[in-house]
Amino acid sequence: MMGVPFIGQWFSMTFYPPTLLYYVLPFVLGVHLFMFLHLAFAGLGMRRLLLFLGNSERASWILGYAFGFSGLSLSSLIWPHVCAVVAWLPWVVFSVLRLYREPTVKTFLFASVVSAMQLLTGMPEWIPVTWLILFAVLFGEARPTLRRILAVFGVVVFATCLTAVQLFPFLDLFFHSSRVDGPSWGIHVHQEAFLTWRGFVSFFAPAFDCQLLAWGVCFAKSQSWICFYYPTLVVSVMALVACWRFRQRMMTWGLAILVVASVLMAAGGIPIGVMHFPIKWMLIPFVAVFLMAGPALSDFDGGSCFRSLAALAVLVGFLFPFSGDWNGLAHFALQVGFALALLMAFRKRLSLWLVGVLMFLEMFCVMPKLNPTACADIWKVPLATKPLSGSRFCQSPATWRRFQIFDDKALVVPASIQLLTTDLNLFVGALSFNGFWPMQLSRPTYLEYLLCGQTNQMRNADALRDFIGISRVPDPQNQFRWIERPTAMPLVTAGQAPVATPKKFTALPDYRAEVQLSNPVPGFRADPSAKVQAFRLDNEHVDMDVVASNATYVVISQSYYHWWQARVNGKAAPVLVANGFAQAVPVPKGASHVVLIYRDYLLISGAIISAISVVALITLWAIMKCGRSFNVR
């Protein structure tokens, strides 16, 4: 549904600087470069963090490369904002850890900028997770002092101020979304997004017990948010060895406790209602295995590896059956080579580099199933022949399931259908009622559930489809063909009779004759002769001319949101909640010019705070460069 703030959707990365690549370069090239640079940046960040934690140079390089180009990192290519937040995660941990050890203006500014960049990526769940990982690492550092605590707290405050222009609209939408008050409307956590034993095995065997979607991409049968999080068998085994060999280290204990808690939360043992996909907690184990594998691989590099070799050989041999589940003999051969490399105890330098080469080959085999993409033909749809331009469509559950998972590899899906089912509907000029947004208002989400859910027990549902303006629906005989709905109403109507809003959506009225209002304005009534003569729609502006013989209402079929303001003939007018989720504006008798403007004062105040913070950042940097640096006190 329209009317919801775009900037409030944090994942859009509106203010994230690297998204400029989409504009300065050809779109496809810009997207590819954006993804690759973030994967490489993630690897460099993990390598820098591991070095800072005291691991060897070669072990840090190998684990850094594995972090940037293994399971979860490559799977994040589905979501560009997820790819970006994973790339900044090791840099945030490194920069704040360095500030904790050396609290100076230089380290403070660097940690603040890095933290602000991750905040702008737009992944609300994984940004707090980053700080949980950081606190687990700090568990093994020196005793905290007031100076160190204030420095870390200052980073949180300053990074928040730098990104207030993005955070304020997000928080406003969050508290009005289905994630907060959704349970009161029957909207609950996605049950299919929990961790199962199959997902846990994915740490040791890539794409274990997965299914292929229509694009040829692997997804676990228990969840459909991320492909898998396989960190390569080398990293998993080294992390297990480190848990025993370096069990005296406080950082190992901190990470181990955090991993256990995150696995419980991912499995649904500790439910958190605002997180619709508990599987997201698996980021913690994925990052933790690299941090714990660092000392073990460095120990292997330094020569003190004899007690580890036996355990590694046994574990690798035990995991052979799982290795062949996905790509058979090729992956099995790689694990045999890995075992032989580990047993080369007298050629430790060659052995470690051989382990790195085998990790590269293994990730090269896994990568084709971790790079989900739409068919290239969808970008070739001629803009002049948009088949669904100007229409509103609504997918059915049968269409979605048929398109996402099917076994007929010879089935040809039209490019326009591919665009619609991959949330690229604006490319063909069509509006989607049940497209994907991370945060949606509760009332439109509930209506979507009633209209497009697995079961539909709502009577007179066609009346609601007409009011929403759904002009095309899937053909029941052919899910890849759309049929017209000539009864769809226009986006703006006028003259309906005001009635009281019911407590529940059960039997719906005729929206052509009635409008349900919670707080109707006295003196305004039905006017069957009222007409909308002209109508213009923009992103933040709705302009219309209405002619009525009586004082009545004009109804706009877009989501009600509290930042919309109305003016009728130049005077302020109230915007009412119509039909439980849409907008209505009272208009007087005669000809009226109605204007709806979206004006978000939180966005404006956030922009002012961010601008002041940027000026302060530049000033502190200039003072530091001029040689007048001072310690944070």
C-alpha positions in Angstrom: 0.0 0.0 0.0 1.1 3.5 -0.7 1.4 6.3 1.9 4.1 4.7 4.0 7.4 6.7 4.4 10.2 5.3 2.1 13.0 6.7 4.3 11.5 5.0 7.3 12.3 1.7 5.6 15.8 1.6 6.9 17.0 -1.1 4.5 16.6 1.2 1.5 20.0 2.7 2.4 18.9 6.2 1.3 21.7 8.0 3.0 24.4 5.3 2.6 27.2 6.8 0.6 28.3 3.7 -1.5 24.8 3.5 -3.1 26.0 6.4 -5.3 27.6 3.7 -7.4 24.1 2.9 -8.6 23.8 6.4 -10.1 27.3 7.2 -11.4 27.8 3.8 -13.1 25.5 1.8 -15.3 23.0 0.1 -13.0 24.0 -3.5 -13.4 27.8 -2.6 -13.2 27.1 -0.5 -10.1 25.3 -3.3 -8.3 28.0 -5.8 -9.1 30.7 -3.4 -8.0 28.8 -2.6 -4.8 28.5 -6.2 -3.8 32.1 -7.2 -4.7 33.7 -4.3 -2.9 31.6 -5.0 0.3 32.7 -8.7 0.2 36.3 -7.7 -0.2 35.9 -5.0 2.5 34.5 -7.6 4.9 37.5 -9.9 4.4 39.9 -7.0 5.0 38.1 -6.0 8.1 38.2 -9.5 9.6 41.9 -9.8 8.7 42.6 -6.5 10.5 40.6 -7.5 13.5 42.3 -10.9 13.8 45.7 -9.2 13.6 44.7 -6.7 16.3 43.7 -9.6 18.5 47.2 -11.1 18.2 46.9 -13.7 15.6 49.5 -14.5 13.0 49.7 -12.7 9.6 49.0 -15.7 7.5 46.2 -17.1 9.6 44.6 -13.6 9.6 44.8 -13.4 5.8 43.3 -16.9 5.3 40.5 -16.4 7.8 39.8 -12.9 6.4 39.4 -14.2 2.9 37.2 -17.0 4.2 35.0 -14.5 6.0 34.5 -12.3 3.0 33.8 -15.2 0.5 32.0 -17.9 2.4 28.5 -19.0 3.3 26.7 -16.2 5.1 28.7 -13.4 3.4 27.9 -14.7 -0.1 24.3 -15.5 0.9 23.8 -11.8 1.9 24.0 -10.9 -1.8 20.3 -11.5 -1.8 19.9 -8.3 0.4 22.3 -5.5 -0.4 21.8 -3.9 3.0 22.7 -7.2 4.7 25.9 -7.5 2.6 26.8 -4.0 3.7 26.2 -4.5 7.4 28.3 -7.8 7.3 31.1 -5.9 5.6 31.2 -3.2 8.4 30.8 -5.6 11.3 34.5 -6.5 11.8 35.5 -2.9 11.3 33.1 -1.7 14.0 34.5 -4.4 16.4 38.1 -3.5 15.5 37.6 0.3 15.8 35.8 0.3 19.1 38.2 -2.3 20.5 41.1 -0.1 19.5 39.4 2.9 21.2 38.9 0.8 24.3 42.7 0.1 24.4 43.8 3.6 23.3 41.0 6.3 24.0 42.2 9.2 21.9 40.4 11.7 19.6 41.8 9.9 16.5 40.5 6.5 17.6 37.2 8.1 18.8 36.5 9.7 15.5 37.4 6.6 13.5 35.2 4.4 15.6 32.3 6.9 15.4 32.5 7.2 11.6 32.7 3.4 11.2 29.8 2.8 13.5 27.8 5.5 11.7 28.4 3.9 8.3 27.1 0.6 9.7 24.1 2.3 11.0 23.3 3.7 7.6 23.3 0.3 6.0 19.8 -0.4 7.4 19.9 -3.8 9.2 18.2 -3.1 12.6 18.7 -6.6 14.0 22.4 -7.1 13.1 23.6 -3.7 14.3 22.9 -4.6 17.9 24.3 -8.0 17.3 27.5 -6.4 16.2 27.8 -4.7 19.6 27.0 -8.0 21.4 29.9 -9.6 19.6 32.0 -6.6 20.6 31.1 -6.9 24.2 32.0 -10.6 24.1 35.4 -9.7 22.7 35.8 -7.0 25.4 35.2 -9.7 28.0 38.8 -10.8 27.4 40.3 -7.3 27.6 41.7 -5.3 30.5 39.5 -4.2 33.3 37.2 -1.3 32.3 37.9 2.2 33.6 35.6 5.2 33.6 37.6 6.7 30.7 37.2 3.6 28.6 33.5 3.3 29.4 32.8 7.0 28.5 34.8 6.6 25.3 32.7 3.6 24.1 29.4 5.3 25.2 30.5 8.5 23.4 30.8 6.5 20.2 27.2 5.2 20.5 25.9 8.7 21.1 28.0 10.4 18.4 27.2 7.8 15.7 23.5 8.1 16.6 23.7 11.8 16.1 25.5 11.4 12.8 22.8 9.1 11.5 19.7 10.8 13.1 18.4 11.8 9.7 17.9 8.0 9.0 17.2 6.8 12.6 14.4 9.2 13.5 12.0 8.3 10.6 12.8 4.6 11.1 12.0 4.6 14.8 8.8 6.5 14.1 7.7 3.9 11.6 8.8 1.0 13.7 6.6 2.0 16.6 3.6 2.3 14.2 4.4 -1.0 12.4 3.1 -4.5 12.7 6.3 -5.5 14.5 5.2 -3.7 17.6 1.4 -3.9 17.6 1.0 -6.7 15.1 0.0 -9.4 17.6 -3.1 -7.4 18.4 -4.1 -7.9 14.8 -3.2 -11.5 14.6 0.2 -10.9 13.0 2.9 -13.1 14.5 6.5 -14.2 14.0 7.2 -16.2 10.8 7.2 -19.8 12.1 9.3 -21.1 9.1 12.2 -18.9 10.0 13.5 -20.8 13.0 16.8 -22.8 13.2 16.4 -26.6 13.0 18.9 -29.3 13.3 19.3 -29.2 9.5 20.4 -25.6 9.7 22.9 -26.4 12.4 24.5 -29.0 10.3 25.0 -26.3 7.7 28.0 -25.1 9.7 29.8 -28.3 8.6 28.2 -29.2 5.3 27.2 -26.6 2.7 23.5 -26.5 1.8 22.7 -29.6 3.8 19.1 -30.7 3.1 18.3 -27.6 1.0 15.8 -27.1 -1.8 16.3 -25.2 -5.0 14.1 -22.2 -5.9 13.1 -21.3 -9.3 16.3 -19.3 -9.7 18.4 -22.3 -8.9 19.3 -20.9 -5.5 19.6 -23.1 -2.4 17.4 -22.4 0.7 17.1 -24.6 3.8 13.7 -26.3 4.0 13.2 -24.8 7.5 13.6 -21.1 6.6 13.7 -18.9 3.5 15.6 -15.8 4.7 19.2 -16.7 4.0 20.7 -19.5 1.9 23.1 -20.9 4.5 26.0 -19.9 6.6 28.7 -22.4 5.9 32.0 -20.9 7.0 34.1 -23.7 5.4 35.0 -26.8 7.2 38.5 -25.5 8.1 37.1 -22.6 10.1 34.5 -24.7 11.9 37.0 -27.4 12.9 39.6 -24.9 14.0 36.9 -23.1 16.1 36.0 -26.4 17.8 39.7 -27.1 18.6 40.1 -23.5 19.9 37.2 -24.0 22.3 39.3 -26.7 24.1 42.8 -25.7 23.5 42.3 -22.0 24.5 39.5 -22.6 27.1 41.4 -20.5 29.6 40.9 -17.3 27.6 38.1 -15.1 28.7 37.3 -14.1 25.2 36.7 -17.7 24.3 34.3 -18.0 27.2 32.5 -14.8 26.2 32.0 -15.9 22.6 31.0 -19.4 23.6 28.3 -18.1 25.9 27.0 -15.7 23.3 27.0 -18.5 20.7 24.9 -20.8 22.9 22.4 -18.0 23.7 22.1 -17.0 20.0 21.5 -20.6 18.9 18.7 -20.8 21.5 17.1 -17.6 20.2 17.5 -18.7 16.6 15.7 -22.0 17.5 12.9 -20.1 19.2 13.8 -20.9 22.7 13.9 -17.2 23.7 11.4 -15.5 21.4 11.6 -11.8 20.6 8.4 -10.6 19.1 9.8 -7.7 17.0 12.2 -10.1 15.1 10.2 -11.8 12.4 13.1 -14.1 11.4 14.9 -15.5 14.4 17.3 -17.2 12.1 19.1 -13.9 11.9 20.7 -14.7 15.3 22.9 -17.1 13.5 25.2 -14.2 12.5 26.7 -14.5 16.0 27.9 -18.1 15.6 29.1 -17.4 12.0 31.3 -14.5 13.2 32.4 -16.2 16.4 33.8 -19.2 14.6 36.2 -17.0 12.8 37.3 -15.1 15.9 37.8 -18.4 17.8 39.5 -20.1 14.8 42.2 -17.3 14.7 44.2 -18.6 17.7 43.9 -22.2 16.6 45.1 -21.5 13.1 47.9 -19.2 14.4 48.9 -22.0 16.8 49.1 -24.3 13.8 51.2 -21.8 11.9 53.6 -21.4 14.9 54.3 -25.1 15.2 52.5 -25.9 18.5 50.0 -28.0 16.6 50.7 -31.6 17.6 47.9 -32.0 20.1 45.5 -30.4 17.6 46.3 -32.6 14.7 44.7 -35.8 16.1 41.5 -34.0 17.0 41.3 -32.3 13.6 41.8 -35.6 11.8 39.1 -37.3 13.8 36.6 -34.5 13.3 37.3 -34.3 9.6 36.8 -38.0 9.2 33.6 -37.9 11.1 32.2 -35.1 9.0 33.0 -36.8 5.6 29.4 -38.1 5.2 27.9 -34.6 5.6 30.4 -33.1 3.1 29.0 -35.2 0.3 25.4 -34.3 0.8 25.4 -31.3 -1.5 28.1 -31.6 -4.2 29.2 -35.1 -3.8 32.6 -36.4 -4.8 34.2 -33.0 -5.5 33.6 -31.7 -2.1 34.6 -35.0 -0.5 37.9 -34.8 -2.4 38.5 -31.4 -1.1 38.0 -32.6 2.5 40.4 -35.4 1.9 43.0 -32.9 0.7 42.3 -30.8 3.8 43.0 -33.8 6.0 46.3 -34.5 4.2 47.3 -30.9 4.6 46.7 -31.0 8.3 48.8 -34.2 8.6 51.9 -32.5 7.0 53.3 -31.7 10.5 56.9 -31.4 9.2 56.0 -28.9 6.5 54.0 -26.5 8.5 54.4 -23.5 6.3 53.4 -25.3 3.1 50.6 -27.0 5.0 49.0 -23.8 6.1 49.1 -22.3 2.6 47.7 -25.5 1.2 44.8 -25.2 3.7 44.2 -21.7 2.3 44.2 -23.0 -1.3 41.8 -25.8 -0.4 39.5 -23.2 1.3 39.5 -21.2 -1.9 38.6 -24.2 -4.1 35.9 -25.2 -1.7 34.3 -21.7 -1.8 34.6 -21.6 -5.5 32.5 -24.8 -5.7 29.9 -23.4 -3.3 29.7 -20.0 -4.8 27.4 -20.7 -7.8 24.6 -21.7 -5.5 25.1 -18.6 -3.3 24.7 -15.9 -5.9 20.9 -15.5 -6.3 19.9 -13.4 -9.2 16.9 -12.7 -11.4 16.9 -13.8 -15.0 18.9 -11.4 -17.1 16.0 -11.1 -19.6 13.9 -9.2 -17.1 16.1 -6.1 -17.6 15.5 -6.2 -21.3 11.7 -5.6 -21.1 11.1 -2.5 -23.4 10.0 0.4 -21.3 7.7 1.5 -24.1 5.8 -1.8 -24.0 5.2 -2.2 -20.2 2.5 -4.8 -20.1 1.1 -3.8 -16.7 1.8 -0.1 -16.7 -0.6 1.9 -14.4 -2.3 -1.1 -12.8 -2.4 -2.4 -9.3 -2.0 -6.2 -8.9 -2.2 -8.7 -6.1 -0.4 -12.0 -6.1 -2.1 -15.1 -4.8 -0.4 -17.7 -2.5 -0.7 -20.3 -5.3 1.2 -18.0 -7.7 3.9 -17.3 -5.2 4.5 -20.9 -4.4 4.3 -22.0 -8.0 6.9 -19.4 -9.0 9.3 -19.9 -6.1 9.6 -23.6 -6.2 9.0 -25.8 -9.2 10.6 -28.8 -10.7 9.9 -28.2 -14.4 13.2 -26.7 -15.6 11.8 -26.3 -19.1 9.0 -23.9 -17.8 9.4 -20.5 -19.4 8.3 -17.7 -17.0 7.5 -14.4 -18.8 9.9 -11.5 -18.0 7.1 -9.3 -16.7 5.9 -12.0 -14.3 9.5 -12.4 -13.0 9.6 -8.6 -12.4 6.4 -8.7 -10.4 7.3 -11.7 -8.3 10.7 -10.4 -7.4 9.4 -7.0 -6.1 10.7 -5.2 -9.2 7.2 -4.2 -10.2 8.0 -0.5 -10.6 10.2 -1.4 -13.5 7.1 -2.2 -15.5 5.1 0.7 -14.0 2.8 -1.5 -11.9 1.8 -1.1 -8.2 1.8 -4.1 -6.0 -0.6 -4.5 -3.1 1.2 -7.4 -1.4 4.8 -6.7 -2.3 7.7 -7.0 0.2 8.6 -4.4 2.8 10.5 -5.1 6.0 8.1 -2.9 8.0 4.5 -2.4 7.2 1.6 -0.7 9.1 -0.5 -3.2 11.0 -3.8 -2.4 9.3 -2.7 -2.9 5.7 -0.7 -5.9 6.8 -3.8 -7.5 8.3 -5.8 -6.7 5.2 -3.1 -8.4 3.1 -3.3 -11.4 5.3 -7.1 -11.6 4.9 -7.0 -11.1 1.1 -3.8 -13.1 0.3 -3.4 -15.5 3.2 -3.6 -19.3 3.0 -7.3 -19.1 4.1 -9.7 -16.4 3.4 -12.8 -16.4 5.6 -13.7 -12.7 5.0 -17.1 -12.2 3.4 -17.5 -9.8 0.5 -13.7 -9.7 -0.1 -14.2 -8.5 -3.6 -15.5 -5.2 -2.3 -12.2 -4.6 -0.5 -10.3 -5.5 -3.6 -12.3 -3.0 -5.5 -11.6 -0.2 -3.0 -7.9 -0.9 -2.9 -8.0 -0.7 -6.7 -6.7 -4.2 -7.6 -7.1 -4.2 -11.3 -5.3 -7.4 -12.1 -5.2 -10.8 -10.4 -3.6 -14.2 -11.4 -5.6 -16.4 -13.6 -6.7 -19.5 -11.5 -6.0 -21.7 -14.6 -2.6 -20.2 -15.3 -0.6 -18.5 -12.5 1.7 -16.9 -15.0 -1.1 -14.9 -16.7 -3.0 -11.9 -15.4 -6.6 -11.2 -15.9 -8.4 -7.9 -15.6 -10.8 -6.8 -12.8 -13.0 -4.1 -14.4 -14.7 -3.4 -11.1 -11.6 -1.9 -9.5 -12.2 1.6 -8.1 -9.9 4.6 -8.8 -7.4 5.7 -6.3 -9.5 8.8 -5.2 -13.3 8.7 -4.8 -15.8 11.1 -3.2 -19.4 11.3 -1.9 -19.6 8.1 0.2 -21.9 8.1 3.2 -20.0 8.1 6.5 -20.6 5.2 8.9 -19.0 4.0 12.1 -15.9 1.9 11.8 -16.5 -1.7 13.0 -14.2 -3.3 15.6 -13.3 -6.2 13.3 -13.1 -6.7 9.5 -15.8 -9.3 8.9 -18.7 -8.5 6.5 -17.4 -5.5 4.5 -19.8 -2.8 3.1 -20.0 -1.5 -0.4 -17.1 1.0 -0.5 -18.6 2.8 -3.4 -21.5 4.0 -1.2 -20.0 4.0 2.3 -16.8 5.1 4.0 -16.0 3.9 7.5 -14.7 6.7 9.8 -13.7 6.5 13.5 -14.1 10.2 14.1 -16.5 11.7 11.5 -16.8 15.5 11.2 -20.3 16.7 12.0 -22.3 18.2 9.1 -20.7 16.1 6.3 -22.8 13.5 4.6 -23.3 11.4 1.5 -23.3 13.1 -1.9 -23.8 10.7 -4.9 -23.2 13.5 -7.3 -19.7 14.4 -6.0 -17.0 13.9 -8.6 -13.2 14.0 -8.6 -12.5 16.0 -11.8 -8.7 16.0 -11.7 -6.1 14.0 -9.8 -2.3 14.2 -9.6 -0.1 11.9 -7.6 3.5 12.4 -6.5 5.8 10.8 -3.9 5.0 13.4 -1.2 2.1 15.2 -2.8 -1.5 14.4 -3.8 -3.4 17.1 -5.7 -7.1 16.8 -6.7 -10.1 18.9 -7.7 -13.5 17.9 -6.3 -17.0 19.2 -7.1 -19.8 18.3 -4.6 -23.4 19.6 -4.1 -23.1 18.9 -0.4 -20.4 18.9 2.3 -19.0 15.4 2.0 -15.7 13.4 2.1 -13.0 12.6 -0.5 -11.4 9.2 0.1 -7.9 8.3 -0.9 -7.0 4.6 -1.1 -3.5 4.8 0.4 -2.3 4.0 3.9 -3.0 6.5 6.6 0.1 7.9 8.3 0.2 10.7 10.8 2.6 12.9 8.9 0.1 13.5 6.1 -1.4 17.0 6.1 -4.3 18.2 4.1 -5.3 21.7 2.8 -8.7 22.4 1.2 -8.9 25.6 -0.8 -5.8 26.8 1.0 -7.0 26.1 4.5 -5.9 23.3 6.9 -8.2 20.3 7.0 -8.1 17.0 9.1 -6.9 13.7 7.6 -9.1 11.0 8.9 -8.7 7.2 9.0 -11.0 5.8 6.4 -12.1 2.1 6.2 -9.6 1.2 8.9 -6.5 2.0 7.0 -7.0 4.6 4.2 -7.4 8.4 4.2 -10.4 10.7 4.1 -10.6 14.5 3.9 -13.8 16.5 4.5 -14.6 18.9 1.6 -17.2 21.7 1.6 -20.1 22.2 -0.9 -19.0 23.4 -4.4 -15.7 23.2 -6.1 -12.7 22.4 -3.9 -9.0 22.1 -4.5 -7.6 19.5 -2.1 -3.9 19.0 -1.5 -2.2 16.3 0.7 1.4 16.9 1.6 3.7 14.5 3.5 5.8 16.5 6.0 7.9 14.5 8.4 9.1 16.8 11.2 11.2 14.0 12.7 13.1 13.7 9.4 13.7 17.5 9.5 14.9 17.5 13.1 17.1 14.4 12.4 18.6 16.2 9.4 19.5 19.2 11.6 21.1 17.0 14.2 23.1 15.1 11.6 24.3 18.3 10.0 25.5 19.7 13.3 27.2 16.4 14.1 29.0 16.3 10.7 30.2 19.9 11.3 31.5 18.8 14.7 33.2 15.8 13.2 35.0 17.9 10.6 36.0 20.5 13.2 37.5 17.8 15.5 39.3 16.3 12.6 40.7 19.6 11.5 41.9 20.4 15.1 43.6 17.0 15.2 45.3 17.5 11.9 46.6 20.9 13.0 48.4 19.2 15.8 46.2 20.1 18.7 45.0 16.6 19.4 44.0 15.7 22.9 42.8 12.7 24.8 39.1 12.0 25.4 38.6 12.6 29.1 
